[in-house]
Amino acid sequence: MTSSASDLLAAIQADAGPGQEVHDPATGELIGYAPIHAVEDLNNAVEAARAAQPAFEALGHAKRSELLHAAADAIEENAEALAYILSREQGKPLDGPNARFEVGACSAWLRAAADTPLETETILDDETGRATITYRALGVVGAIGPWNWPMMITVWQIAGSLRMGNTVVVKPSEYTPLSVLALIHVINTALPENVLQVVAGGRDVGAAMSTNEGFDKIMFTGSTATGKKIVESSASNLPRLTMELGGNDAGIVLDDVDPKAIAEDLFWGAFINTGQTCAAMKRLYVPDSIYDEVVAALVDVAKAMPMGVGIEGGNVLGPLQNKAQFDIVDRLVKSAVEDGATIALGGNPDYDAPGYFYPTTIVTDISPDNDLVVEEQFGPALPIIRYNDIEEAIAEANKLDVGLGSSVWSSDRDRALEVASRIVAGTTWINSHGGVDPRVPFGGVKSSGYGLEFGAEGLKAVGRPHVING
């Protein structure tokens, strides 16, 4: 059944009462009201999820996969309405790799989780004996999502969990509750009752998830600071954890590239979703011999990328989602300028204009120890650091206590692979940055978190291993 955006908003706001006001970050306009659930609502949801779980697991992989495909069909039938709500609430444009792209990723990840094989593994089979390992559902999974890709990352958390026979309780960011409420409403047209629930509360609800004994696993995407609090507060219950935390991804350009040939890919590696992506490239190391050429080519590409209100056609960059994030980006760019860095493009936002728009900003001749380099800006401001020796660049890339993604840019694949092998990160891309695939495991190291999502390894991470020996 296809619904309009107004139909979906009406459905998810039916029990909201006055609710939480949700505003468009591009215009400040009131979009609607999200329900404000309490810890009691969370407890009730967990209890219902636990009651529904055995029957859902008993359906078997084939039937659950069929249901995930039906949920993907429902998303596709309502794709434009979902994209509209997402654009209004998060701020990202409909066009480009943004709102429509994100909704499409939701259905793609559900289908991939449904179709990924997970067979019984034979560990040992010889004259000494036989041992196999299988994976069963854990029980109830708690999924705590972020505001930057609210729909897509929620599906990352729930797709594999549901495929394995778990039931799931989702807690969206208080910045983007409507997007996730609408998405779950659509998905639930294909699922049994209480298998997938959403509790749209504040930080008290998020905090209560990590102490609720009804969860067998918590999946969290967000800041390292919040992730550490979840680890600490969940210790008494010992739920399994998957933590996808902050990143400050480094890109290293080698001296054999054609700057113009890589400029657009560099741009999207850094500025996709207006820089509000955990695995975006947030610091770029470029050799002195081609530094000016790379900067010039990247500036030319950036100038051609329109920024504006998301629901207006043609824009590919939008506002920052909230005032707090705008202030972080603004502070870090000012810090760079005060430290002697040069603004090659952007800076100087219009503080009186509506919305949280920060111009696409490229910062050059910056110290590798400047705040804009060592802190995660999570916005449209890219520092480009000059280096003279590849050993220097690798050392700088590795010195921070983060390791989500990274990239190496070179016309010589073997040379790129050698450098990539020395970078400490969960993923290193060659001649691209940030692209994820539902078949390829993804996760961080160091303070960027732990645990894998996607593919067979992602299914195992939301399953309970059982070894049969004999």
N, C-alpha and C positions, 0 to 999 in steps of 0.2 A: 504494500500500500504506500503510495507516494503522498508525502505531506509537504505543505509549505513551511517556510521558516516560522510564520506566525502560528501555524497549527502546532508545531513542535514546541515553541515557547509556551503556548497556552497549556499544553499537556504537562510540561515539567514544572510549571508555576502553579498548577491547580491547588496544591496544598501549601503554597508558600506563605499565605497571609501577606503581611507587609514585607517580610523577607529582607534579604540583603540587596541593596541597590547595586546594580552592575552598569558601569558606564563604558562607552566607546572610548578607547584611549587615543583615537585619532581626532575626535571632535568634542569629547566630554559629554555627549548626549546620553541620557538615560536609556538603556536598552530594555531593562526589565528587572525582575526580582528573582533571586535565587532563594530556595528554602534554606533556613538555618537549622540544621539538625544538631542535636545534642548528644552527649556521651551515652545517654540512655537509648537513643535511636541506634547508635553504633552497636551497643550490646545486643539489642533486639535483632539487628541485621546479622550479627555473627551467629546468634543462636539459630536463626532461621536458615542460614547458610549451612551450619553444621547438620541440621536436620535433613536438608535436601541433598547433602553430599553423597551418602551411600547409594541412593537410587541413581544419581547422575553418573557415578563411576560405573555402576553396574550396566549402564547402557553399552559400554564397550567403545573401543577406539573408532570403529567404523561409523557407528551411529553418532558419536560426538563430532566426528569430522564432518558428517553430513549436516549437523546443526550449525557448525562454524561456516560452512559454505552458504547455508541459508541466511545466516547473519550477514555475511558479506554481500549477498544479493540485496538484503534490506538496506544496507548502507548505500549501495550503488543506486537503488531506486530513490533514495532521499538525499543524494549527494549534493545537489545544488543548495537545498535548504540547510544542510549541515555546514556547508562551506560558508554560506552567508552568515550564520550565527557565529561561526569561528572567526570570520573576518571582523565582524562588529565587536566581538568581545576581546579577542587577542590583539587585533590591529593589523594582522598580516593581510596583504592584498589577496584578492581572489586569483589574480593572474600570477604567472611565474611559478617558481618552486615554493608555493605558499599554501593558501587555504584549500583550493581544489586539489592540489598535489597532496596535501596532508590527508584529506578525506579518502583519496584514492589509495594512499598507503595503508589506511585502516583495513580496507577490504583485502588488499594484497597480503598483508600480514596474517589475517585470519585464514585465508586460503592456504598460505604457505605452512602455517602451523597444522592445519588439517591434513596436508598432504605429505608432511615430512615423515619418512619411515623411522620407526624405532623398534627394531627387532631384538629378540633375546640374544644376548652376546654369550658366546662360548669362550670362557677364559682359559679353561684347561680341559683337554680331552686326550689322554694317553693311558699308558698301562698303569699309571699311579692313581687315576681317577678322572672324574669329570666335574667341572664347576661352571655354572652359568650365572648370569646376572640379568635381572629384569627390573623394570621400573613401574611402580604403582603410584597412585595419587597420594599426595601428602595429607590432604584434608581441606582446610580452609586457608585461602591466601588473602592477605591484605595488600592492596595496591595503592600506594601513595604517589600521586602524579604531580608534575610541574605545570607551570603556566606558559612555557615557551612553545611546546608542541603538545598541547593538552590532550587532543584526541589520539594522535598517533602513538605517543608514549604510553597512554592508557592501554591501547590495544597491544603494544609490545608486552605489557605486563600481564594482560588477561588471556591473550590468544593461546600461548603454550599452556598456561595454567588450566584453562578449560579443556583443551585437548587431552590433557593427562587425567582428567576426571576430578579436578579440584573445583570447589565452588569459590567465588571471589567476592570480596567486599571492597569497593573502590572509594577512595577519598580524594576528590579533586582539589587542586589549589583553590584557595579562596579568591584568587584573582580571576580565575576562569572556570567557574562552576557550571555556567549555562552550557558551554560547549560539551562538557563531559556528560552532564545530565541528558542532553539531547541525544548524544551518541549512545549511551546506555539504554535510553528509551527505545531507540530504533533496534539495537541488537536484541533486546529482550522480546521483540516480536517473534523471534525465532527460537528462544530458549525456554526450558521449563522454569516454573516459578521458583524464585529465591536462589537460583543458581548464580546469578550475577546481580548484585545490588550496589547502590551508590549512596553514600552518606556525605552530604555537602555541608560540613560544618567548618568551624574555625580551627585555630591551632590547638584548642583543647581536645578536639576530636582526633586530630592527628597524633597528639601526644598519647591519647588513650589507646590508640591502636597498638603501640609498641608494648604496652603493659597488659593488654587483653589476652588472657590465657586461651581464648578460643582460636587464635591464629596459629597455624602450623608453619607459616612462612610469611615474611614481610618483604615486599619489593618496594624500593624507594628510589626515585629519581629526583635529585635536587642538590642543595648545597652540601659541601663537606661538613660544615658546622652542624647542620641539622642531622646529617647522617650519623655523626658521632653521638649525638644525643639519643638517636634511635638505638644504636648499638648498646649504649650504656643502660638505657631504661628497659631494654628487652632481655637483658642478661638473666634475670631471674626465671624467665619463661623458656629460654633457649629456642625460640623459633628460628628456623633457617632464614638467612638474610641474603638478598641480592641488593647491592648498593651501587647505583650509578650516580657518581657524585661529580663535583666540580672538575672542570678541565681548564687548562691554559695551553692549548695545543700549539706546538712549534711546527713551522714549516721551514725546511732548509732548501734553498735554491743552490744548485751547483753551477759552476762557471761555464758549462757547455750548452746551456739552454738558449733558445730563441725567445727573448723577452716578450715579443708581441704574440708569439704562438701560445704561450702559457698564461697570458694576462687575464683572459676571461675566466679560465678555470681557477686561477689564483683568487680572483674577485669572489666567485661564488663559494670557494672554500672558506673565505673569511666572512663574507657578508650575507650568506643565506639566512633568511628569517631576520634580516637587519642585524646580524651578528648575535642573535639571541639563541644560540645553539651550543650545547655542552661540548660537542666535538667539532666546533668551528675552529678554523685556524686563527689564533689570537695573537701570535707573534711570528714575524717572518724574518728569517736570516738570509741575507743576500751578499754575495762576494763583492768586494770593492770594485773589481774589474768590470762588472756589469750593473752595478748598483743604480746608477742614474737611469740607465735604459729600462730596467725593471720598474722603477718608480714611475717613469714617464708613461710606460705602457699601461700600468695599472691605473694611473690617474685618468688616462684617456677612456678606459673601459668604465670606470666608476662614474665619470661625468655623464655617460650616456644612459645610466640606470635611473629611471624616474622614481621618485619617492612621493607618496601622498596617501590620501584616504583610501583604505583598502577596497571598498566597494565601488570606487570609481575606476573604470577600465583603464588599462595601460600601465598602472603603477606596479612595480615589482619590489619596492621597499616600502615599509610602513613605519609607524611610530614605535618607540619603546613601549612595552606593555603597561608600565606603571611609573609613577613619579619617582619612586625609590630607585629604580634602575636608571632612569634618566639622570638622577643626581650622581650616581656612581660614575657613569660615563663622563659626565661633565667634569667631575672632580679629577678624574684620571687624565683627561686631556689637558686640563689646566696645569696639572702637576708636570706634565711633559713640557709644556711651553715654558713654565717657570724654571725648568731645569736646562733650558737652552735648545730644546728640540724645535724642529721646523714643521709647520703645517703645510703639507704639499697640496692638500685639498680638504675643504670642510672646516670644522671647528665653528665657533661663533654661532651658536643656535639662537633662534629668535625666541626669547623667553616669554614674550607677550602673546605669541601666536597660540591658537587652540591646539590641544593635543600634545603628546610627548615626543615630538619629532626632534631627532638629533641628526644633523646632516652627515652624510657619508664622509668619513674623515680618515685621511692617510697621514701618518706622522713619521717624519724621517729624521735622520741624524740624531737618533735618540740613544741615550745611555742604556746598556743592557740591564742596568740595575734600577732604572726608573720605575716608578709605581705602575705606569701603564703597561710595562713589560712583565713585571713580576706578579701583579694582581690580575685576576680574571675580570676583564671589562664587561663582557657579555653585552656587547652593543656594537654599533657601526663605527668603530675606531680602531684602525690597525696600525701598530707600530712596526716599522721596517728597520731592522738592526743591521748595520754594516759589519762584515767580518773579512779577515784577510787569510785565514787558514781554516781548513775544514775541521781540524781538531778543535779549534776554538768554537766553531759553530755547534759541533756535537756536544761539547762540554756545556755550553750555554743552554742547549735544548734540554739536557738531562739534569741540570742543577736544581730545578724547582721540584717541590714535593707533589707533583701531579703527573699523571700518565694515562690520559684517556686515549687521545689520538695523536697523530703526528704525520708528517709527509716529507717526501724527498722529491725534488724536481730536477730531472736530468734527461738528456737525450741518449745517455748510455745506460741501459737497463742494469747491466752487471755492476756498474759503478754505483748506481742508485741503491741496488740491493745490498751492497757492502756497507754503505752508510746506514741504510735502514736497519740492518742487523745490530747496529750499535746504539740505537735509540731505545730508551726505556719507556715503553707505552703499550697499551693494550692492542692498538692497531696502528700500523704505519702504512699509509697509502703512497703509491708511486704515481707521480704526475696527476694527482687529484687530491682532494681532501674532504673527508666527512661523509662520503657516500656509504650507505649501509644497505645490506641485502638480507632478507629474511632467512636465507639459507646459510649465512656466514656468521659464526659466533661473534659477539661484540661485548666488550667489558673493559674495565680499567684496571690499573695497578697503582701502587702508592696511595696517595690520598684521593685519587679519583675513584676509589671504590674497589669492589671485588664481586665475583660471580659473573656468569655468562648468561646472555640472552640470545635467542635466535637459533635456528637449526636444531639438529639432534642434541647438541650440548645444552641448548636452552631448554629443551623438553626435559632432559635429565635433571636440570637445576630445579624444576618444579615437580620432581618425582621423588619417590622413596626407593632407593636401591635395595634389591633383595637378592642375595647370593644363595644359590642352592648348590651345595657341595656334596657330591656322592652319587 
